[in-house]
Amino acid sequence: MVRGYYQRQAPHLADLRLTLVDKAERQHQSHAIVLRLRELLAPYNRDGVRVKVVEVPPGPPVLSTLVAEISAHPLVPYATQLTAARQLMTRLGREAHVVEIDSSIEAEQPRLRFITDKQKAALSGVSTADINAAIALANRGQVVGNLQLPDEARPLPIELRMPADTRSNLSDFERLLVKGRAGIVLQQQGGSLDNAPQPLVAIGELGEFIPVPSDQTRYRKDLKPVVYVMAELNGRTPAEVIADVHSDRDTPAGEPASAEDWQHRSFFDAGGGDGWQLPAGTDLTWTGEGEWRITQDVFRDMGLAFIFALVAIFVVLRLQTGSAALSLIIMLAIPLTVIGIMPGFWLLNQFGERTIAGAPDPILFTATAMIGMIALAGIVVRNSLILIEFITQARATGISISESLIQAGAVRMRPVMLTAGTTLLGNLVITLDPVFSGLALAIIFGIIASTLFTLLVVPVVYLLVFDRPHPEGAAPLVPGSTRTVHTPSTLTAPQAATDGKTATLIEGA
């Protein structure tokens, strides 16, 4: 099935779309199948043919996973931009697990132009327009009518065109016959001039085909010329590749790193020592029309949403508890989820089949995992609320703060565990989905760590904040409660003004 997708519509492009069988009938998911197909189809990338295996993205369409934009200053020739793009393609070709490197630079296409011999055409009574019409009709075709069928929603066009096997060679077009126009050529008969018969002349006798350079497409962005360099990644993230290539830019050329050297790099020690440079006057931007830009925008927006969610939760808790300190203690469960999410994803990558067709297949922290992390902010706060509510009620009855914390852990542990368990079990089914599995994994690992640490950290922090010495003989202060203190009669002059009045103290406000 040949279809056109995002900016992949051209005479030299075609898409073959594969529909996978049900996941119960195959061993690997779609991404792993892509890795296997790339290995199998790699030998066919020769003689100017490029076979790309593209996984349909679940989000907006993109040119490729990794897209770089090569721009230049106004006075820099366009040829310099093309040179910069080729240098970047060469550097990406030496980077580990970077495949299917391509660019918006079009290969030179052969093009033939027919030059009419005006004198021969005039003697034959053939015009240049007739020759052009005959060549266009044979090559591109012409719609001469429409066919009305009762089973068709729209009229079917009737196209007049030469078969493909009779227009594949230059000699096929040279043999095309063109009929001369009537009245153009005259002949003498019996002392008078009459119209000569309309001749049939082969196009090859009226001129010749000469090769000319084909027009190249120039892309522009914000009214400026731009050259796109695209690449796909086999198991590596765009951030890793960008960090390595950017770190080696404008450095002396060295010995290319080995294929497995990338595993020992980090964001604090990026680069493989493979120096390269761009021509003067050209610039490189990685936030092109690719998946990397979409990823940046998504995580930026989700980060803002996460901050908004935290502020909203704090405002609600502050209004309900009347204590900023108590609100922050309840929200301690939110950062504790990170302790489980990040090590959890790392732990998953230590088990299972993490290398397929010679390429790594890691489990990544995706945008859906970020959604799960945001959702956890509201889920885990409930565990803290269960503990804090019991502690507050126990202290209101006069129980000491230490005893209240112990009773809260003993009595409320079962509800906290049941709440976390139901959430965990509900997300186990989602782990089978190839797109939303990151959401389920983030919730599972986050809620496990947050639940365990909440039972320990929240009581300890509560004790450190609210276990403060109080006046002898007075009842301990409870967050959100009030106490009336009568002023003594023996006060200094400024204090004596309040004699006989009362002052209300609100602890933790």
N, C-alpha and C positions, 0 to 999 in steps of 0.2 A: 504494500500500500504506500504510495508516494504522496506525501502531503507537504505543504509549506508551513513553516512555523515562524517564530519571531525573527525577522530579518534573514530568513533562509530561503527566500524566493528568488531564484535566478535560473537561467537555462542550464547552468553547470552544477546546480545543487539539487539534491533529492533526499527525502527523508523516508526511511523504512521503519515503520512503527511496529514494535513487537508487543503483543499482549501476553502477559505471563499467565500460566495456569494458576489454579488456586494454591495458596501457600501450604495447604496440607499435602499437596502432591509434589512439592519441591523441597530441596534441602536448604537452600539459601534464600535470603530476602533479595529485594531488587538491587540494592547497592552492591551486594556481593556478586550478583550475576553480572553486573556491569564490569566489575574487576575481571571476571573470568572471560567475558566477551572481548575486552580490550587485549588480553593476552592472545586470544585465538585469532583476532583480526589484525594484529600488528604486522604480520608478514605481507599484507595487501597494501600497506602504505608505501608504494613505490611508483615510479614512472609518472610522477605528478598527481597521483591519486591519493586522497586523504580520506581515510575512513575514521569517523568519530562515533564514539558510543556515548550518547547523551541521555542522562536520566531526567525524565520530565520533572521539573521542580514543583514542589507543592505550593509555592508562592508565585510572585510575579515572574514573568518571563525575563530571562537575562541572555546576554550574548554568550557567556561562558562562566565557569566558576571563578576564574581569575582573569580579570580584564585590566589592562594598563592603557592609559592615554598618553600618547606622545604629542606634545604641542611644541610650538616654536615662537620665537619673537617675530614681530612683523616683517623685518628685513631679512630673515633667514629663508633661503630657498626651500621649496617643498621637497626637493631631492634630499636635503639634509635630514628632514624628518623621516624619510624612508630609510636612510642609512641608520638613524638612531633606532628605529623599530627593528631592523634586522640585527643590530647589535644586541638589543634586549632579547630577541628570540634566541640568539646564539647562547646568551648567558643562561636563559631559562632551560635550554636544552641540556646544560651541564648540571642542573639541579636535580637532586634525587626525587623520583616519583612525580615528576612534572611531565605530562604526556599531552599529545594532540595539540602541540603548539602551532598557532596560526596567527594571521593578522588580516587586517582589512586591505592589505596590498594585493591587488589583483595581478595574476600572472598575465604575461603578454599573450594575447589571443590573436591567431592569424585572421586577417581580414582581407578580402579581395574586393577591389573596386573595378568596375567595367568602364573603360575609357573608349568612347565612341569615336570612330573615324568619321568625321562629319562629311567628308567628300564621298566616301563609299556609301554612307547611309543616304545621302541626297540622291545619288545616282540610282539607288534601289527604291527610293520613295519611302524610306523608313525614317521616322522621327525618333529623337532621343527619348521622348516620353513613351513611345511604344516599346522601346527596348527595356526601359526601366519597369514598365508595367508587366512585361513578360517575365522578367527575372523575379520580380516580387511575387507574381502569381505562382511561379514554380517553387519558390523557396519558402515564403511565409504563408502563402495561401490567401484566399479571398472568399468572404461569405457572399454567396450569390442569391441566397434565399433562405426561407425558413419552412420547416416541415411541421404541420399541425397534426398531432396525434392525440387521440382521446385519452390515452393513459398517461400523458405527460402534462405536468403542471405548467410548463413553459414551452414555447416553440423551440424546436431543435434547429440550430443553424446548419445550413448546407454549405460546406466549405469545399472550394475547388482548389486542389493542390496536387502536385506531382507525388507519386509514391516515394518513400524514403530510399528504396533501392535504385531509383532512377535519378536521384539528385545527390548522390554521395560523392561524386567525382567532378572535377572541373570540366572534363570533357562532356559530361551530361548537360551542363549548361551551355557549352559552346555549340551543341547540336540542336538547341532550341530554334525553332523556325518562327520568324516574324513576317507577317504579311504587310507588304507595302500599301500605302494609302492610294486611293483612286484619285486621278487628276493631278498627281504630283509629277509623274513622268509621262511625256507625250511621245508619240511616234508618228511618222509621216506615212500616209497611205493615200496614193492617188492625188498627190498635190495638196492634200489637206492634213492638218494635225489632229489626231485622235488620241484619246486616253490609251496609254499602254496597259496591257494586262497587269494585274496586281501580282507582283512576284512573291514567292516564299523564299526568304533568305535566312541562312543560319546565322545566329548571333556571332559566332566565332569569326565570320567573314566581315563583320561590321566594326570590329574593334578588338580589344584584348583586355584580359584581366590582369591587373597589377596588384602586388601585395602592398598594403599600407598599414601603419601602426594603428591598433585599436584604441579607442578612447578609454582612459582609466577613470574609475569612479573616485571622486575626492569627497571625503566625509568632513563635515563641519559641525562644530559644537560651539554655541554662543558666538556664531558668525566667524569663528576662527578655524583654520584647517587643523584636523586632528587625525592621527593614525592609531587604530586600535590594535593591540596585541593581546591575543586570547590564549588560554591554556586550561587544561583540565588537570585535576590532581588525583593521584592514586593513593588514597589513604592519608594524605597530609592536609593540614588546614591551610587556608590562604594566609593566615597571619604568620605561620612559620616560614613559608616561602618568601613572603614580602620582607620579613625581618632579615633573612639571610641575604637576599639579593640587594636590599638597600644597604646593609652593613658593608658589603663588598664593593659598593659603588665608589668611584673616584679613588680607588686604591691600586697600588701596583699589581700587575698581573702575576699570579703565583701558580703553584701546582694545583690543579683541580682536586677537590676533596673526593674521597672514595664514596662509593654508593651508600655505605652504611654510616658514614661520618655524621650525618644529620641527626642520628639518635642521641649523640653526645652533646648537642647544642642546646642552648636555652635562650630565653628572651634577654637574659643579662649577658650572654656570651654568644651572640648570633654571628652568622657569617661563616663561610667555609674557606676563606682565604683565596677565593677565586676572583681576583680584582677585575673590574671592567669599567668603562667610561662611556659617557654619551657625548656626541659632538657639541661643540660650543653653541650656545644659543637655543638649545632644545631642553625641554622640561619633561619630567615623568610624573604622572599622577596615577595612583593605584585605585582611587575611588571612582573607577569607570563604571560602565554599564554591566557590571558583573555581580556575582553572588556576594562578593566581599563587601560591596557598597550596601546591598540589601541587609547583610548581617550587621554592619555598623549601625545603620539606621534603626533596625529592629531592637538591638540591644540598648541603643541610646534611648529610644522611646520607652522601652520596658524599664530601664533604670529610673527614668523620671516617674513612671507609674508606680514603681516600688517605693520611691521616696514619698510620693503623694499618699500612698496607702499607709505608710508609717506615720505620717503627720495626722492623717484622718483617725487612725487608731488611737494615737496619743490624745487628740482632742476629745474623743469620745470617753476614753478612760479618765481623763482629767475632769471632765464634767461629772462623771459618775462617782468617782472616788473623792474628789475635792483635794487630791494630793498629787503634786507633780512627781515626788519621789516614789510614791506607791505605783503610779502609772508606769514609770520607767522600770521598776522591778518586775511588773507584770509583763512588760515588753522584752524582758531579758530572754525569753524563750525564742524570740525571732532570730537574733544573731547566732543562737546555739544551733539552728538548723544548718548553717553553713558548715559546722563541724562534721555533720553527717553527709551532706551532699557532695562536697568536693572529694573527701577520702572515699566515698562510696563509688563515684565514677572511676576513680583510680583503681579501686579494688576490682571492679568489673573487668577492667582491661588486663588484669593478671590471669584471667581464666578464660577458657573457651578457645575457639578458633579465631585468633586475632590476626592471622596472615592468610590471605587468599590470593592465589595466582601470583605469588611473589610480592604482593603489595600489602601493607598494613591495613587492617580493618578495625580501627578503634571505635569505642563507644564515646561519643563526644557530648559535651554540655551544649545542647542546642537551644534554639529560641523557645521551643516547647518546654524544655527543662527550666528556663527562666520563668515561664508562666507558672509552672509548678512551685517554684521558689516564692513567687508573689502570693500564690494561693496559700502557701504554708503560713504566711504572716498572720492571716486570720484564723487559721486552724489551730496553731500551737498556742496562741494567746489564751484560748479556752482552757488549756491545762493549767496555766498560771492562775487564771481566775478561780478555778475550782479550789486550788490550794489557798490563795489569799482570802477568799471568802470565808473558808472554814477557820483560818487563823484569826481573822477579824472577829468572827462570832465567838470564838473561844475566849479571846482576850476580853471581850465585852462582859463575859460572865465572871471575870476576875482571875482567870487562870494565867499563870506566868507565861512570858513569851516563849521560853524554852519548852515548856510543857505543851503550849499551843502548837509549836512547830512539830514536835514529835507526834502528837495526836493527828495533825493534818496529814503527815506522811503515812501514818498507819491506816487512817480511815479513808482518805481520798485516793490512795494508790490504786485501788481496784477501779473506780470510775475513770481515772486518768488512763489506765492501761486499756480498759474496754473502749474508750473513745479513740485512742490511738490505734488499737487493733482493728476496729471496724473501718477506719480510714485506710489503713494499710491493706486489708483484704480487698477493699473495693477498688484499689488501684492495681492489683496484681493482674487483672484481666487486660488492662490498658497496656501493659508491658509487651504484649504481643503485636501491637500496632507499630509499623515501621516509622511513622511520623510522630505520634504522640507518646511513644514509649519514654522519651526523655522527661515528659511531664510526670508520668507515673513513677519513674525511678527517682526523680528529685523529691517527690512527696514521700516515697517509702523511706529513703535514706534520711531525709530531713526529719521526719516525724519520729523515727527510731531514736536518733541522737538527741533531738530536742526533748522527747519524753523522759529519757533516762537522765539527762543533765538537769531538766527542770525540777525533778524531784530532789535534786541535791543543791543546785546553784541558787534557785530562788529562795529556799529557806535560809541558806547561809547569808545571802545578801540582805534579806529581810532582817535577820538577826543583827548584822553589822550596822544597819542603818537605824533601826528602831530600838535596839537594846541600849538605851542611854540612861544614865543615872537620873533619878527623879527625887524630889524633896522627900525627906524622911516622914513617914506616916501617910504620904499621899499615894493614891492609887496610880498604877502605871498608865501612861498615856497610850491611847489607841488611835491609830491613824483615822482622821476624819471626825474624832470625838472632840468635845469641848470641856473645859474645866474652868470653874469660877474661882478666882483668887481674891480674898478680901485684903485690902491694904491695911497695914498696922497703923496705930495712931502716932507712933514715934517715927516720923518721916522727916526728911529735910524739907526745906522751904519749897523747892519745885515739886517735890513729891506730895507735899501736904495738900496741894490743890485737888488731888484725887481722893482725899480721905473720905471714907464713907461710900465710895463708888466701887464697882467691880470691873475687872478686866478679863476678857475671854481669850484663852490661848488655844490655838488649833495646831496640833502637832502635824508636821509633814506638809503643811499647806504651801 
